[in-house]
Amino acid sequence: MQLMVASGWRSSGPPRDGAVEQIEREFDCTLPPDYRRYLTQVGGGEALAPEAYTGLWSAVGVISLNRRLKIPWNFPQLLGIGNDGFLTYVIDFRTGSPVVASLGLSSSCWDDVVTETDTFAEWLERRLPR
């Protein structure tokens, strides 16, 4: 977390009690340990550096925005976690080990889902401004 703050990250704060568990129940998934740890400790936020803007949704945001954008209904086994403009970041549960992927908000086919990294921690490391 200290590295994130030093890199210009603004946290939205830890989630309300039970929000992370609600994500797992509602979307029938088990969050990867590194993403779960991030959500429980940081809760979401955004980079302040314009050249590296990335918004990661809070736990409550993950619930409401997945519902509103219908990500798990249009793309079963994907769970939206953030965005960069019209690019949505998701956890892709289709393989044995969940990966972080991206797709456009207007995407309508699986060919548009692009794997970014094998883990959330690796993805976050790449996204933090230096």
C-alpha positions as CSV (number, residue, x, y, z in Angstrom):
1,M,0.0,0.0,0.0
2,Q,2.8,2.4,0.8
3,L,4.3,2.0,-2.7
4,M,0.8,2.7,-4.2
5,V,0.5,5.9,-2.2
6,A,4.0,7.0,-3.1
7,S,3.2,6.3,-6.7
8,G,0.2,8.7,-6.6
9,W,-2.6,6.2,-5.8
10,R,-5.7,7.5,-4.0
11,S,-7.5,4.8,-2.1
12,S,-11.2,4.7,-1.6
13,G,-10.7,2.9,1.8
14,P,-11.5,-0.5,3.1
15,P,-14.9,-2.0,2.2
16,R,-17.9,-2.2,4.5
17,D,-18.2,-5.5,6.4
18,G,-19.3,-8.4,4.3
19,A,-18.9,-6.6,0.9
20,V,-16.1,-8.9,-0.3
21,E,-18.1,-12.0,0.7
22,Q,-21.1,-10.5,-1.1
23,I,-19.2,-10.3,-4.3
24,E,-18.2,-14.0,-4.1
25,R,-21.8,-15.1,-3.2
26,E,-23.6,-12.9,-5.8
27,F,-21.2,-13.7,-8.7
28,D,-20.5,-17.3,-7.6
29,C,-16.8,-17.0,-7.6
30,T,-13.8,-17.2,-5.3
31,L,-11.7,-14.1,-5.7
32,P,-7.9,-14.7,-6.2
33,P,-6.1,-14.2,-2.9
34,D,-4.0,-11.2,-4.1
35,Y,-7.2,-9.3,-5.4
36,R,-9.1,-10.3,-2.2
37,R,-6.3,-8.9,-0.1
38,Y,-6.2,-5.7,-2.2
39,L,-10.0,-5.2,-1.8
40,T,-9.9,-5.8,2.0
41,Q,-6.9,-3.6,2.6
42,V,-7.3,-0.8,0.0
43,G,-10.9,-1.2,-1.2
44,G,-10.4,0.4,-4.6
45,G,-9.1,3.7,-5.8
46,E,-7.4,5.4,-8.7
47,A,-4.0,6.6,-9.9
48,L,-3.7,10.4,-9.9
49,A,-1.1,10.5,-12.7
50,P,-2.9,11.2,-15.9
51,E,-0.5,9.2,-18.0
52,A,-1.3,6.1,-16.0
53,Y,-5.0,6.6,-15.1
54,T,-6.6,3.4,-13.9
55,G,-9.6,3.2,-11.7
56,L,-10.2,0.1,-9.6
57,W,-13.7,-0.2,-8.3
58,S,-14.4,-0.5,-4.6
59,A,-16.1,-3.7,-3.4
60,V,-19.5,-2.0,-3.5
61,G,-18.6,-0.7,-7.0
62,V,-17.7,-4.2,-8.2
63,I,-21.2,-5.3,-7.2
64,S,-23.1,-2.3,-8.6
65,L,-21.1,-1.9,-11.8
66,N,-21.1,-5.6,-12.7
67,R,-24.9,-5.5,-12.3
68,R,-25.3,-2.2,-14.3
69,L,-22.9,-3.1,-17.1
70,K,-24.2,-6.8,-17.1
71,I,-20.6,-8.1,-17.4
72,P,-21.2,-11.5,-15.8
73,W,-24.4,-11.9,-17.8
74,N,-22.9,-10.9,-21.2
75,F,-19.6,-12.7,-20.5
76,P,-20.1,-15.5,-18.0
77,Q,-17.1,-16.2,-15.8
78,L,-15.8,-12.6,-16.1
79,L,-16.0,-10.1,-13.2
80,G,-15.3,-6.4,-13.8
81,I,-12.9,-4.9,-11.3
82,G,-12.1,-1.5,-12.8
83,N,-11.7,0.6,-15.9
84,D,-9.5,2.9,-17.9
85,G,-11.9,5.1,-19.9
86,F,-14.0,2.7,-22.0
87,L,-11.6,-0.2,-21.4
88,T,-12.9,-2.5,-18.6
89,Y,-10.6,-4.7,-16.5
90,V,-11.9,-8.0,-15.4
91,I,-10.9,-11.2,-13.6
92,D,-11.3,-14.0,-16.1
93,F,-12.3,-17.3,-14.3
94,R,-12.6,-19.4,-17.5
95,T,-9.2,-21.1,-16.9
96,G,-8.0,-23.1,-13.9
97,S,-6.2,-20.1,-12.5
98,P,-8.0,-16.7,-12.8
99,V,-6.2,-14.0,-14.8
100,V,-6.6,-10.3,-15.3
101,A,-8.0,-9.4,-18.7
102,S,-9.5,-6.4,-20.5
103,L,-12.3,-5.7,-22.9
104,G,-14.0,-2.7,-24.2
105,L,-17.3,-1.6,-22.7
106,S,-19.0,-2.0,-26.1
107,S,-17.5,-5.4,-26.7
108,S,-19.9,-8.2,-27.6
109,C,-17.7,-11.1,-28.5
110,W,-15.2,-13.3,-26.7
111,D,-12.4,-12.4,-29.2
112,D,-12.4,-8.9,-27.6
113,V,-11.2,-10.3,-24.2
114,V,-7.5,-9.9,-23.9
115,T,-5.4,-11.4,-21.1
116,E,-3.3,-8.8,-19.4
117,T,-1.4,-10.7,-16.7
118,D,-1.5,-14.0,-14.9
119,T,-2.1,-12.4,-11.5
120,F,-3.7,-9.3,-10.0
121,A,-0.5,-8.4,-8.2
122,E,1.5,-8.5,-11.5
123,W,-1.2,-6.4,-13.2
124,L,-1.2,-3.8,-10.4
125,E,2.6,-3.6,-10.4
126,R,2.5,-2.8,-14.2
127,R,-0.2,-0.2,-13.7
128,L,1.4,1.9,-10.9
129,P,3.1,5.0,-12.2
130,R,6.9,5.1,-11.5
